[in-house]
Amino acid sequence: MTQEVKRFHPAWMMFEVVKLMKNSIAIFLFLFVLKINSTSEWVIWGRYLFLVGIGWTLIMILLKWVFYRYEVVGDSIALKEGIFIKEQRTVSFDKIQNHHTKTTFLHKWLGLTSLTLETGTSLEEAVVYFPVLKTDEKERILSRLENKDPETVEISDIEVGQEGRNIHFRSNKKDLWKASFTSLSFLAIFPLLSTIYFNLADFFDVEDTAEGAFDYLLLHWWMLIILFLLAMAISVGIGYLQTTIKYGNYEISDDEERIYIKKGVGSTSSFVIQKEKVQAVVVEQSMIKRLLGLASVKLISVGAMKTEEQETSSLYPFMPKQEAYQLMEALLPHYPIQEEMERFPIKVLCYKLLVPYYFTIITAIGLFIFKKDWIWIAGIVLAVTLITRILDYLFTSYLRQENTVQIRKGGLTNETFITHYKRIQQVSVEHSWLQRKFGIASLYFHNRANPLHISELHGVSMEEASGFFNWFKEKRKRLVHRNKKIS
């Protein structure tokens, strides 16, 4: 059944105008506020060009709304785009991997939402984006995507469908406090205060006043402590507020086929990914997260976002590590995570320390030519590089199980990568001249994603590398043989 050809909601023009104002505010303030008394020719021409550009953009927004259309045709979506050069493309529903919705404050105020459909290809047309939709229109498109009859699907039907989901995680105040401290968002007030100070210094003579106030506070040290505690309390409150807006109402649920992630207070977003489209799982831990026993679990999928919404495909990024492991076991039991893994022999550390220090050499040469007095910085770069390589050796390990490969690496930021042999597109083995002298090699695992995800493991013995390669080749051979039998 075919719906009629539709334009975007008229509110789309208002969203584009708001975006235009946000992008133009800095230029407007510079030309019409800071340079208000300027009679320079380039300022005057800049104002004219700015006004012409604004007018042209407003006309283009109107024309885009008139000429851009879409329609649902059978099991696909047809998009008609272009003003002067017409373009039409059709996206089949079976090519869509994941879908994402986001409802900003402005969307919610107007009773609207946005919808993004990911096809998982690397082309520019990989994403079908509806910036403004009515909620019922979004639900009808999604119902067609799930092979339901749009004439019989109502909003209540969607809500009933949610009852069949298993809710595995919901954020609470304790989780939000952990997230605000781990993300260090509470420190944002200090660069903000310094920016305000230096901006005021450009217009007012605040140096003498600030110096006198600081001397006064040194004499009355208890006031300095009170002000510091007050600033910390304000910054922690701001950090908690920012974290609550971004990660409040965070919920992770699933059914037999999909994983559902939604988050946000005021401005909300949700992400739906098919379990069979998950190519790999990545567990990330920064230094602070390791100290607090927290972890972030990210799902690598075919249609991974390239924008800020990519965070939505991550599970709650401030979850206790063991709780995150249990959650993964419940959501994707065929991706088991093991703590005990194989370590590299000491000869791999010797190899890592002997690999040429290209960055240190370039730094030393650059400083010697341009800033000879600062040549000592090259020594610091060398020391940091040595420490990083030692930490990388200490925290790198791997494990090859029956159907999965698990790799853990990284010194300051630790990353554990788990993938299933069915999701590996290619395994390659490489070894440099120096690696051959140590009898080791590098392994590369290619997983289908957008863009292609390549996981590296440097320092595997030649025998182990050959074992990985043969393991993958035999597994793929059996999989191809099994698929031929089914077909």
Beta strands, then each sheet from edge to edge (+ up, - down):
strand 1: 6-7
strand 2: 69-73
strand 3: 76-81
strand 4: 87-92
strand 5: 98-103
strand 6: 112-118
strand 7: 127-134
strand 8: 166-170
strand 9: 251-254
strand 10: 258-263
strand 11: 268-274
strand 12: 278-285
strand 13: 294-301
strand 14: 319-320
strand 15: 342-343
strand 16: 397-400
strand 17: 404-409
strand 18: 414-420
strand 19: 424-430
strand 20: 440-447
strand 21: 453-461
sheet 1: 1+ 2- 3+ 4-
sheet 2: 7+ 6- 5+ 11- 10+ 9- 8+
sheet 3: 14+ 13- 12+ 18- 17+ 16- 15+
sheet 4: 19+ 20- 21+
end
